[in-house]
Amino acid sequence: MSSGHACVDVYQGAVAALVPYFVAERAYSYAAASGVVLAASLLSSLVQPLFGVLTDRWAMPWLLPLSALTAGAGVALSGVTGSYALTLAVVAVSGVGVAAYHPEAARVARVAARGRHTAMGWFSFGGNAGFALAPLLVLAVVGTGGLGASPLLVVPALAGAALCAAAVRSAGSGAGSAGASTAVGEDDWPSFLRLSGAVVCRSVVFVGLSTFVSLYVRERTGGGEGAGTAALFVLYAGGAVGTLAGGRLAERYGRTAVVRRSYALTVLAVAGLVLVPGPPVYVFVALTSAGLYVPFSLHITLGQDFLPRRVGTASGVTLGLTVSVGGLAAPALGALADATSLRTALLPLVALPALGRLLLCRLREPAPAVAERADPRDPVAG
């Protein structure tokens, strides 16, 4: 499941990694280029909670390989489309594939994790590793062959579909059992909504930096494509490590304490990234990555435990909002950058993690959800 997650989430990272090439080869403005990120995010953010509701009612393990193929096909076609409108359309299709994957994947991963934070951390690690590899994959394919080589980007989707199918087969009846288990406990919607608000703040910061950090670092350091790709890789790769650290820190200090401190770190790190000139910017990119990613898997398990009777819905919202909603703000940042500068456009991102930290104040640690089902053949009951 972790490896399959990597093969799917590489396409979320690939959209942002393609932005500099759209600007260079197609002369897109900042606003137009960020519109591509919006296309991948808008439909995804709308339909992912719907897929979460569906997985609360029915298990759909067959959706995992299908969604992997859909996510890959859209990105693979984005470089060979003949118009801006078609580019937006195929990238939106990729976003739907990503949206369809995550709620069901989180349900199956939760079955395998049996409530362990570190196990869910490994599942999230897979997705973040995919993000981290996306800039390198795009550099290897599009950086050498141009946008016309983008069909080669479908290869991870083929591997992801095979891995997901194998995971479903090995899970057997557990993966195919009813998605809507009856859990002990009551849904705590006020706490879940506060958590979701913080996730939205984190999402805008993450997607905004994913879209523009490559261009910004090239501008600040005077480097070329390699300098920008390195910055994006650091942003994503640090997250792969941060996700695993988040699970371990949560087992020692508690999830809510770790999440709150991570948001506080992000405020300082983003400020340094935007304001400190020269090569030290890479240090602040790494610190920003840690602040954004340490709470990544904790958002998922907190959401599931706040809504123990709607695990699929909680997964669809927290895991989906992590990336998709931020894309809605990307065109506004792009328009501001066109009107002023990239630095001015990125300054508002300093305030958002501070707002997220305020929303998390006094958020209680929920009790882990426990299923009432006692069928020994069903791992959810364990």
PECORTA-V237017 format. One record per pair of residues at least 12 apart in sequence whose C-alpha atoms are under 8 Angstrom apart, sorted by sequence separation. I is the first residue (numbers start at 0). J is the second residue. D is the distance in whole Angstrom. If there is no record, write none. Layout:
i:I j:J d:D
i:I j:J d:D
This chain:
i:77 j:89 d:6
i:140 j:152 d:7
i:215 j:227 d:8
i:245 j:257 d:7
i:271 j:283 d:6
i:272 j:284 d:6
i:302 j:314 d:7
i:332 j:344 d:5
i:76 j:89 d:7
i:77 j:90 d:6
i:213 j:226 d:8
i:214 j:227 d:6
i:332 j:345 d:7
i:18 j:32 d:6
i:108 j:122 d:7
i:213 j:227 d:4
i:216 j:230 d:7
i:269 j:283 d:7
i:299 j:313 d:7
i:18 j:33 d:7
i:74 j:89 d:7
i:137 j:152 d:8
i:212 j:227 d:7
i:213 j:228 d:6
i:268 j:283 d:5
i:269 j:284 d:8
i:272 j:287 d:8
i:299 j:314 d:6
i:302 j:317 d:7
i:73 j:89 d:5
i:74 j:90 d:6
i:136 j:152 d:8
i:213 j:229 d:8
i:268 j:284 d:7
i:18 j:35 d:8
i:72 j:89 d:8
i:73 j:90 d:5
i:213 j:230 d:6
i:73 j:91 d:7
i:212 j:230 d:7
i:213 j:231 d:6
i:268 j:286 d:6
i:269 j:287 d:6
i:299 j:317 d:6
i:73 j:92 d:6
i:74 j:93 d:6
i:212 j:231 d:6
i:268 j:287 d:5
i:298 j:317 d:6
i:299 j:318 d:6
i:73 j:93 d:4
i:298 j:318 d:8
i:14 j:35 d:8
i:15 j:36 d:7
i:72 j:93 d:7
i:265 j:286 d:7
i:14 j:36 d:6
i:70 j:92 d:7
i:71 j:93 d:6
i:209 j:231 d:7
i:264 j:286 d:8
i:265 j:287 d:5
i:268 j:290 d:8
i:69 j:92 d:7
i:70 j:93 d:4
i:264 j:287 d:8
i:69 j:93 d:6
i:70 j:94 d:6
i:265 j:289 d:8
i:14 j:39 d:8
i:70 j:95 d:7
i:209 j:234 d:8
i:265 j:290 d:5
i:69 j:95 d:8
i:70 j:96 d:4
i:264 j:290 d:6
i:265 j:291 d:7
i:69 j:96 d:5
i:70 j:97 d:6
i:263 j:290 d:8
i:11 j:39 d:8
i:68 j:96 d:8
i:69 j:97 d:8
i:261 j:289 d:8
i:262 j:290 d:6
i:66 j:95 d:8
i:67 j:96 d:6
i:261 j:290 d:5
i:262 j:291 d:7
i:66 j:96 d:4
i:67 j:97 d:7
i:261 j:291 d:7
i:65 j:96 d:8
i:66 j:97 d:6
i:261 j:293 d:7
i:66 j:99 d:6
i:67 j:100 d:7
i:261 j:294 d:7
i:66 j:100 d:5
i:258 j:293 d:7
i:63 j:99 d:8
i:257 j:293 d:8
i:258 j:294 d:5
i:62 j:99 d:7
i:63 j:100 d:5
i:257 j:294 d:7
i:62 j:100 d:7
i:258 j:297 d:7
i:63 j:103 d:7
i:62 j:103 d:8
i:63 j:104 d:7
i:60 j:103 d:7
i:254 j:297 d:6
i:59 j:103 d:7
i:58 j:103 d:7
i:241 j:288 d:8
i:245 j:292 d:8
i:246 j:293 d:8
i:254 j:301 d:8
i:39 j:87 d:8
i:43 j:91 d:7
i:47 j:95 d:8
i:50 j:98 d:7
i:54 j:102 d:7
i:233 j:281 d:8
i:237 j:285 d:6
i:241 j:289 d:5
i:245 j:293 d:4
i:249 j:297 d:8
i:38 j:87 d:6
i:42 j:91 d:6
i:46 j:95 d:7
i:50 j:99 d:6
i:54 j:103 d:6
i:240 j:289 d:8
i:241 j:290 d:8
i:244 j:293 d:6
i:245 j:294 d:6
i:38 j:88 d:7
i:41 j:91 d:8
i:234 j:284 d:6
i:238 j:288 d:5
i:242 j:292 d:5
i:243 j:293 d:7
i:245 j:295 d:8
i:246 j:296 d:7
i:35 j:86 d:7
i:39 j:90 d:5
i:40 j:91 d:7
i:43 j:94 d:5
i:47 j:98 d:5
i:51 j:102 d:5
i:230 j:281 d:6
i:233 j:284 d:7
i:234 j:285 d:6
i:237 j:288 d:5
i:238 j:289 d:6
i:241 j:292 d:5
i:242 j:293 d:5
i:245 j:296 d:7
i:246 j:297 d:7
i:35 j:87 d:6
i:38 j:90 d:6
i:39 j:91 d:5
i:42 j:94 d:7
i:43 j:95 d:5
i:46 j:98 d:7
i:47 j:99 d:6
i:50 j:102 d:6
i:51 j:103 d:7
i:54 j:106 d:8
i:233 j:285 d:6
i:236 j:288 d:8
i:237 j:289 d:6
i:241 j:293 d:5
i:242 j:294 d:7
i:245 j:297 d:7
i:34 j:87 d:8
i:38 j:91 d:5
i:39 j:92 d:7
i:42 j:95 d:6
i:46 j:99 d:8
i:50 j:103 d:8
i:234 j:287 d:7
i:235 j:288 d:7
i:238 j:291 d:7
i:239 j:292 d:8
i:242 j:295 d:6
i:39 j:93 d:7
i:40 j:94 d:6
i:43 j:97 d:7
i:44 j:98 d:7
i:47 j:101 d:8
i:230 j:284 d:7
i:234 j:288 d:5
i:238 j:292 d:5
i:242 j:296 d:6
i:35 j:90 d:7
i:39 j:94 d:5
i:43 j:98 d:5
i:47 j:102 d:7
i:233 j:288 d:8
i:237 j:292 d:8
i:238 j:293 d:7
i:38 j:94 d:8
i:39 j:95 d:8
i:220 j:276 d:7
i:219 j:276 d:6
i:220 j:277 d:5
i:219 j:277 d:6
i:220 j:278 d:6
i:7 j:67 d:5
i:10 j:70 d:7
i:14 j:74 d:7
i:305 j:365 d:6
i:6 j:67 d:8
i:10 j:71 d:6
i:13 j:74 d:8
i:304 j:365 d:6
i:307 j:368 d:5
i:304 j:366 d:6
i:307 j:369 d:8
i:7 j:70 d:7
i:110 j:173 d:8
i:301 j:364 d:8
i:304 j:367 d:5
i:7 j:71 d:7
i:10 j:74 d:7
i:110 j:174 d:8
i:216 j:280 d:7
i:301 j:365 d:7
i:304 j:368 d:5
i:303 j:368 d:7
i:79 j:146 d:7
i:107 j:174 d:6
i:78 j:146 d:5
i:79 j:147 d:5
i:274 j:342 d:8
i:78 j:147 d:6
i:79 j:148 d:8
i:273 j:342 d:6
i:78 j:148 d:7
i:79 j:149 d:7
i:78 j:149 d:5
i:79 j:150 d:8
i:77 j:149 d:7
i:78 j:150 d:8
i:106 j:178 d:8
i:273 j:345 d:7
i:76 j:149 d:7
i:273 j:346 d:7
i:75 j:149 d:5
i:76 j:150 d:6
i:74 j:149 d:8
i:75 j:150 d:4
i:14 j:90 d:8
i:75 j:151 d:7
i:270 j:346 d:8
i:75 j:152 d:5
i:72 j:150 d:8
i:74 j:152 d:7
i:75 j:153 d:5
i:74 j:153 d:8
i:269 j:348 d:7
i:270 j:349 d:6
i:269 j:349 d:6
i:71 j:152 d:7
i:72 j:153 d:6
i:71 j:153 d:5
i:267 j:349 d:8
i:10 j:93 d:8
i:11 j:94 d:8
i:71 j:154 d:8
i:266 j:349 d:6
i:71 j:155 d:7
i:72 j:156 d:8
i:266 j:350 d:7
i:68 j:153 d:8
i:71 j:156 d:5
i:266 j:351 d:8
i:11 j:97 d:8
i:70 j:156 d:7
i:205 j:291 d:7
i:266 j:352 d:6
i:265 j:352 d:6
i:266 j:353 d:6
i:68 j:156 d:5
i:8 j:97 d:7
i:67 j:156 d:5
i:68 j:157 d:6
i:263 j:352 d:7
i:7 j:97 d:7
i:67 j:157 d:8
i:138 j:228 d:8
i:201 j:291 d:7
i:262 j:352 d:5
i:263 j:353 d:7
i:68 j:159 d:8
i:262 j:353 d:7
i:67 j:159 d:6
i:68 j:160 d:6
i:7 j:100 d:8
i:67 j:160 d:6
i:135 j:228 d:7
i:262 j:355 d:7
i:263 j:356 d:7
i:134 j:228 d:6
i:262 j:356 d:6
i:64 j:159 d:7
i:65 j:160 d:7
i:64 j:160 d:4
i:63 j:160 d:7
i:64 j:161 d:7
i:134 j:231 d:7
i:135 j:232 d:7
i:259 j:356 d:6
i:64 j:162 d:8
i:134 j:232 d:6
i:64 j:163 d:5
i:4 j:104 d:8
i:63 j:163 d:6
i:64 j:164 d:6
i:131 j:231 d:8
i:132 j:232 d:7
i:198 j:298 d:8
i:259 j:359 d:6
i:63 j:164 d:7
i:131 j:232 d:6
i:259 j:360 d:8
i:131 j:233 d:8
i:61 j:164 d:8
i:131 j:234 d:8
i:132 j:235 d:8
i:0 j:104 d:7
i:131 j:235 d:4
i:132 j:236 d:8
i:194 j:298 d:8
i:255 j:359 d:8
i:130 j:235 d:6
i:131 j:236 d:5
i:61 j:167 d:8
i:130 j:236 d:8
i:60 j:167 d:6
i:128 j:235 d:7
i:131 j:238 d:8
i:255 j:362 d:7
i:0 j:108 d:7
i:127 j:235 d:7
i:128 j:236 d:7
i:131 j:239 d:7
i:194 j:302 d:7
i:255 j:363 d:7
i:127 j:236 d:7
i:255 j:364 d:6
i:128 j:238 d:8
i:254 j:364 d:7
i:127 j:238 d:6
i:128 j:239 d:5
i:191 j:302 d:6
i:253 j:364 d:8
i:127 j:239 d:5
i:60 j:174 d:6
i:124 j:238 d:8
i:125 j:239 d:8
i:191 j:305 d:6
i:60 j:175 d:6
i:124 j:239 d:5
i:127 j:242 d:8
i:190 j:305 d:7
i:191 j:306 d:7
i:58 j:174 d:7
i:59 j:175 d:7
i:124 j:240 d:7
i:206 j:322 d:6
i:9 j:126 d:7
i:12 j:129 d:7
i:13 j:130 d:8
i:16 j:133 d:7
i:58 j:175 d:6
i:188 j:305 d:7
i:205 j:322 d:7
i:4 j:122 d:7
i:8 j:126 d:5
i:12 j:130 d:5
i:16 j:134 d:5
i:58 j:176 d:6
i:124 j:242 d:6
i:187 j:305 d:5
i:188 j:306 d:7
i:202 j:320 d:7
i:207 j:325 d:7
i:4 j:123 d:8
i:7 j:126 d:7
i:8 j:127 d:7
i:9 j:128 d:8
i:10 j:129 d:8
i:11 j:130 d:7
i:12 j:131 d:7
i:58 j:177 d:5
i:59 j:178 d:8
i:123 j:242 d:7
i:124 j:243 d:6
i:186 j:305 d:6
i:187 j:306 d:6
i:198 j:317 d:7
i:202 j:321 d:5
i:203 j:322 d:8
i:206 j:325 d:5
i:207 j:326 d:8
i:210 j:329 d:7
i:1 j:121 d:6
i:5 j:125 d:5
i:6 j:126 d:8
i:9 j:129 d:4
i:10 j:130 d:8
i:13 j:133 d:5
i:17 j:137 d:7
i:57 j:177 d:5
i:58 j:178 d:4
i:186 j:306 d:4
i:201 j:321 d:7
i:202 j:322 d:5
i:205 j:325 d:7
i:206 j:326 d:6
i:1 j:122 d:5
i:4 j:125 d:5
i:5 j:126 d:4
i:8 j:129 d:5
i:9 j:130 d:5
i:12 j:133 d:5
i:13 j:134 d:6
i:16 j:137 d:7
i:20 j:141 d:8
i:56 j:177 d:7
i:57 j:178 d:5
i:58 j:179 d:8
i:121 j:242 d:8
i:185 j:306 d:7
i:186 j:307 d:6
i:195 j:316 d:8
i:199 j:320 d:6
i:202 j:323 d:7
i:203 j:324 d:7
i:204 j:325 d:7
i:207 j:328 d:8
i:0 j:122 d:7
i:1 j:123 d:7
i:3 j:125 d:7
i:4 j:126 d:5
i:5 j:127 d:7
i:7 j:129 d:7
i:8 j:130 d:6
i:9 j:131 d:8
i:12 j:134 d:7
i:24 j:146 d:8
i:56 j:178 d:5
i:57 j:179 d:6
i:120 j:242 d:6
i:121 j:243 d:6
i:185 j:307 d:7
i:186 j:308 d:6
i:195 j:317 d:6
i:198 j:320 d:7
i:199 j:321 d:7
i:202 j:324 d:6
i:203 j:325 d:4
i:207 j:329 d:6
i:1 j:124 d:7
i:2 j:125 d:6
i:5 j:128 d:6
i:6 j:129 d:6
i:9 j:132 d:7
i:10 j:133 d:7
i:13 j:136 d:8
i:55 j:178 d:5
i:56 j:179 d:5
i:120 j:243 d:5
i:184 j:307 d:6
i:185 j:308 d:7
i:186 j:309 d:8
i:198 j:321 d:6
i:202 j:325 d:5
i:203 j:326 d:7
i:206 j:329 d:7
i:1 j:125 d:4
i:2 j:126 d:8
i:5 j:129 d:4
i:9 j:133 d:5
i:13 j:137 d:7
i:54 j:178 d:5
i:55 j:179 d:4
i:183 j:307 d:7
i:184 j:308 d:8
i:0 j:125 d:8
i:1 j:126 d:7
i:4 j:129 d:7
i:5 j:130 d:7
i:20 j:145 d:8
i:54 j:179 d:7
i:55 j:180 d:8
i:120 j:245 d:7
i:182 j:307 d:6
i:183 j:308 d:8
i:195 j:320 d:8
i:199 j:324 d:7
i:200 j:325 d:8
i:203 j:328 d:6
i:207 j:332 d:7
i:20 j:146 d:7
i:117 j:243 d:7
i:120 j:246 d:5
i:182 j:308 d:5
i:199 j:325 d:7
i:203 j:329 d:8
i:215 j:341 d:6
i:119 j:246 d:8
i:181 j:308 d:6
i:215 j:342 d:7
i:180 j:308 d:7
i:117 j:246 d:5
i:179 j:308 d:8
i:116 j:246 d:5
i:117 j:247 d:6
i:179 j:309 d:8
i:211 j:341 d:8
i:116 j:247 d:7
i:116 j:249 d:7
i:178 j:311 d:8
i:116 j:250 d:7
i:208 j:345 d:8
i:207 j:345 d:8
i:207 j:348 d:8
i:204 j:348 d:5
i:203 j:348 d:8
i:9 j:155 d:8
i:204 j:351 d:7
i:7 j:155 d:8
i:203 j:351 d:8
i:204 j:352 d:8
i:6 j:155 d:5
i:7 j:156 d:7
i:6 j:156 d:6
i:201 j:351 d:7
i:200 j:351 d:5
i:201 j:352 d:6
i:6 j:158 d:7
i:7 j:159 d:6
i:200 j:352 d:6
i:6 j:159 d:5
i:5 j:159 d:8
i:200 j:354 d:7
i:201 j:355 d:7
i:3 j:158 d:8
i:4 j:159 d:7
i:197 j:352 d:8
i:200 j:355 d:6
i:3 j:159 d:5
i:2 j:159 d:7
i:3 j:160 d:7
i:197 j:354 d:7
i:198 j:355 d:7
i:197 j:355 d:4
i:3 j:162 d:5
i:196 j:355 d:7
i:197 j:356 d:7
i:2 j:162 d:7
i:3 j:163 d:6
i:197 j:358 d:6
i:0 j:162 d:7
i:196 j:358 d:7
i:197 j:359 d:7
i:0 j:163 d:6
i:194 j:358 d:7
i:193 j:358 d:6
i:194 j:359 d:7
i:0 j:166 d:6
i:193 j:359 d:7
i:123 j:295 d:7
i:190 j:362 d:7
i:123 j:296 d:6
i:190 j:363 d:8
i:36 j:210 d:7
i:120 j:296 d:6
i:33 j:210 d:7
i:119 j:296 d:6
i:116 j:296 d:8
i:116 j:297 d:8
i:119 j:300 d:8
i:116 j:300 d:8
i:184 j:368 d:7
i:183 j:368 d:6
i:184 j:369 d:8
i:182 j:368 d:6
i:183 j:369 d:6
i:182 j:369 d:6
i:183 j:370 d:6
i:182 j:370 d:4
i:183 j:371 d:6
i:181 j:370 d:6
i:182 j:371 d:5
i:180 j:370 d:7
i:181 j:371 d:6
i:180 j:371 d:8
i:181 j:372 d:7
i:18 j:210 d:7
i:180 j:372 d:7
i:16 j:209 d:8
i:15 j:209 d:6
i:16 j:210 d:7
i:19 j:213 d:8
i:15 j:210 d:5
i:19 j:214 d:7
i:12 j:209 d:8
i:180 j:379 d:8
i:176 j:377 d:7
i:173 j:376 d:7
i:106 j:310 d:7
i:172 j:376 d:8
i:173 j:377 d:5
i:106 j:311 d:6
i:172 j:377 d:7
i:173 j:378 d:6
i:105 j:311 d:8
i:173 j:379 d:7
i:103 j:311 d:7
i:106 j:314 d:8
i:102 j:311 d:6
i:105 j:314 d:6
i:102 j:312 d:7
i:16 j:228 d:8
i:102 j:314 d:5
i:101 j:314 d:7
i:102 j:315 d:5
i:101 j:315 d:7
i:16 j:231 d:8
i:102 j:318 d:8
i:98 j:315 d:8
i:101 j:318 d:7
i:101 j:319 d:7
i:98 j:319 d:7
i:114 j:367 d:7
i:55 j:309 d:6
i:55 j:310 d:7
i:55 j:311 d:5
i:52 j:309 d:8
i:54 j:311 d:5
i:55 j:312 d:7
i:53 j:311 d:8
i:54 j:312 d:8
i:51 j:310 d:8
i:52 j:311 d:6
i:51 j:311 d:4
i:52 j:312 d:5
i:50 j:311 d:8
i:51 j:312 d:4
i:50 j:312 d:8
i:51 j:313 d:7
i:49 j:312 d:8
i:51 j:314 d:7
i:52 j:315 d:8
i:48 j:312 d:6
i:51 j:315 d:5
i:50 j:315 d:7
i:51 j:316 d:8
i:49 j:315 d:8
i:113 j:379 d:8
i:48 j:315 d:5
i:111 j:378 d:8
i:47 j:315 d:5
i:48 j:316 d:5
i:110 j:378 d:6
i:113 j:381 d:7
i:47 j:316 d:7
i:110 j:379 d:5
i:48 j:319 d:8
i:47 j:319 d:6
i:44 j:319 d:6
i:43 j:319 d:8
i:44 j:320 d:7
i:44 j:323 d:5
i:43 j:323 d:6
i:44 j:324 d:6
i:40 j:322 d:7
i:41 j:323 d:7
i:40 j:323 d:4
i:41 j:324 d:7
i:39 j:323 d:8
i:40 j:324 d:6
i:40 j:325 d:8
i:41 j:326 d:7
i:40 j:326 d:5
i:41 j:327 d:6
i:39 j:326 d:8
i:40 j:327 d:7
i:38 j:326 d:8
i:37 j:326 d:5
i:36 j:326 d:6
i:37 j:327 d:5
i:37 j:328 d:8
i:37 j:329 d:6
i:36 j:329 d:7
i:37 j:330 d:7
i:34 j:329 d:7
i:33 j:329 d:6
i:34 j:330 d:6
i:33 j:330 d:5
i:31 j:330 d:7
i:30 j:330 d:5
i:33 j:333 d:6
i:30 j:331 d:7
i:32 j:333 d:8
i:30 j:332 d:8
i:31 j:333 d:8
i:30 j:333 d:4
i:29 j:333 d:5
i:30 j:334 d:5
i:29 j:334 d:7
i:30 j:336 d:8
i:29 j:336 d:7
i:30 j:337 d:7
i:29 j:337 d:6
i:28 j:337 d:7
